[in-house]
Amino acid sequence: YQGSTGQSECIKCEEGKYTSATSSTSCLSCEAGEYSNNAGSTTCLDCSKGKYSSSSASTCTSCSTGFHASNIGSSSCTACSAGTIAENISAINCTDCLQGQYQGSTGQSECIKCEEGKYTSATSSTSCLSCEAGEYSNNAGSTTCLDCSKGKYSSSSASTCTSCSTGFHASNIGSSSCTACSAGTIAENISAINCTDCLQGQYQGSTGQ
């Protein structure tokens, strides 16, 4: 181009600008999502997927972790939605969090394992579910909860089950509480599954003994 009269040479468009016409008096700026990295460009190029640019750019910028650009010619990167992540720069798409993991915020680069006592069996989770009473999970990143064994119980969000005290029993798996032995029966040890009848010549008039 040449913007002045009476000149002896033309000037190459600077990087980030172009002109496709002859007899130009100025150069045009590359639009956002485009770039030109050579002086004297006659056109601008689209940014590749995973990158973006503002106007007059001489290069495109990689999307940061937690962001992506799915299309060519992007003027900005899009934050990964909750439940998805982008671990690396220049991401084209976001990745779903796996089972047993979650991410409750947007624009993140890593998923978080469910803590003990919680789980998720779904992908793309934004939170974990609490194990119900009578269940437990003793590992971070659980995809399911386990039933308490007979003779034990748990409240919700438990990472372990608790043994029934002496005088109490739990006859079924997945118990949320222990049942007191009725009068005339006992449980001498912890974790009792059933109560034992008092023998002949013996008695017990109270429950939970």
Disulfide bonds with the S-S distance in Angstrom:
Cys13-Cys27 1.98
Cys30-Cys44 2.01
Cys47-Cys60 2.02
Cys63-Cys77 2.00
Cys80-Cys94 2.10
Cys97-Cys111 2.07
Cys114-Cys128 1.98
Cys131-Cys145 2.01
Cys148-Cys161 2.01
Cys164-Cys178 1.97
Cys181-Cys195 2.07
